[in-house]
Amino acid sequence: MSIGQTFLGLLESSPRHGYDLKRAYDERFGQARPLHFGQVYATLSRLLRNGLVEVDSVEAGEGPDRKRYAITEAGVTDVRRWLSQPEKPEPYLHSVLYTKVVLALLTGRSAADLLDTQRAEHLRLMRELTRRRDSGDLAERLICDHALFHLEADLRWLELTAARLDELAEAVRR
């Protein structure tokens, strides 16, 4: 996710301080991985340098002056363009899981055990996400559903690979 464009989208409703942007971002998008303050201010500096935000006001405080940032017309154009462009689908044509299965076969280790261990880890995470989804608000449910759908696809691949393991082992030996 582009933090810069997300900040621009958050700034469209009203100017905000860096701290307020971090809080809004973390509440809506960063629950699993909150932003560090350094990342917030580095992103704001880049947006300012690129003319996408401007300093709306400066307030004196006990520490450094607090700057409030506002989106510029160029920033509105940038976020509008970003929102209108589709994201490139990530087909994972060469995954770490596939690499591990092939290497297990090449090195004489148990690829079946590897697949079983990975299946158990996927199921553990799916149970955790299901609990989060069931107790969360709409945003949390949608985020968890997205992750669960991806994990379900991975699980289907693990099952298919396990079913084709003898065939894959033969192909790897050749």
Buried (B, 14 or more C-beta within 10 A) or exposed (E): EEBBBBBBBBBEEEBBBBEBBBBBBBEEBBEEEBBEEEEBBEBBEBBBEEEBBBEBEEEEEEEEEBBBBBBBEBBBEBBEEBEEEEEEEEEEEEEEBBEBBBEBBEEEEEBBEBBEEBBEEBEEBBEEBEEBBEEBEEEBBEBBEEBBEEBEEBBEBBEEBBEEBEEBBEEBEE
